[in-house]
Amino acid sequence: MNEILKAIKLAAPKIADALKYADKGYATSENQTGDRQLKLDILSDEIIFNELKKCQSIKAIISEEREGADEINPNGKYIVAYDPLDGSSLVDVNFSVGSIFGIYEGEAIASNLKAAVYTIYGARLELVSALENEAVKLYQLGKDGEFGFVKEIALSQKGKLNATGATQKGWSETHAKLVRALFNEGYRLRYSGAMVADLHQILLKGGGLFSYPATTDAPNGKLRLLFEVLPFALIYERAGGEGVAANGTRLLDIKVNSFHQTSPCYFGSKYEINEVKNSL
């Protein structure tokens, strides 16, 4: 596990540099779910893949930007699934974006998710980890080029922020009512369109709700289970919160049927997730 974390720490500064100086235009290709790829998506994928493939503990690598699994070491213990550059469409307006990693043991299914890590490229380069049997920890890249430990992260029972995605005209009335109720309680809208940035803000500000619901045009949601949803579900649970699907099912109990499977999702403190469950 430490070998994998070290590889992520080596890849992150290289991606941070690429965000400053590399070509920010679109490539001619699409990823496996039909999203048009930025050249930075492809470059970030290559940077991460090249670091992870050196790890003897990794059996296979699964990227959001690739079709299937790349077998690395038949004797490896872990499968790493990652989103190399979450929120990449916001790079042109200089918003914070990030990379997300799920570390699975033996097979890439929810019950085998052992650890999750994400990096966020903003004013500072930060890394958040929830390693096996450990609390959620925040690290910052220092002037010496090393990630220094900052603090453990824990959510309050109730937050103040509401980050809700997808096009509103496609929301169900149930979801719209939930969002209105939270705003009527005094919650503040905080939504950038980059999952990493929005979930990071809720974690560091103590709590709230992030939601990407089922919509009329995307009844199964748009966020990918292996690369985005499950890693953050693990992080939020370790931080004292929860992550649930559209029917209130615990996200970490969802059956994974394909690498690029999507799911509606809700992440938050205990209070907000209880409100979600009560609204269904």
Secondary structure as UniProt FT lines:
FT   HELIX           2..21
FT   STRAND          26..30
FT   TURN            32..33
FT   STRAND          36..38
FT   HELIX           39..52
FT   TURN            53..54
FT   TURN            56..57
FT   STRAND          58..63
FT   TURN            64..65
FT   STRAND          69..71
FT   TURN            74..75
FT   STRAND          78..86
FT   HELIX           88..93
FT   STRAND          97..105
FT   HELIX           110..112
FT   STRAND          113..121
FT   STRAND          125..130
FT   TURN            132..133
FT   STRAND          137..141
FT   TURN            143..144
FT   STRAND          147..152
FT   STRAND          161..164
FT   HELIX           168..170
FT   HELIX           173..184
FT   TURN            185..186
FT   STRAND          188..189
FT   HELIX           195..205
FT   STRAND          208..212
FT   TURN            219..220
FT   HELIX           225..229
FT   HELIX           230..238
FT   TURN            239..240
FT   STRAND          242..244
FT   TURN            246..247
FT   HELIX           251..253
FT   TURN            259..260
FT   STRAND          265..268
FT   HELIX           270..279
//
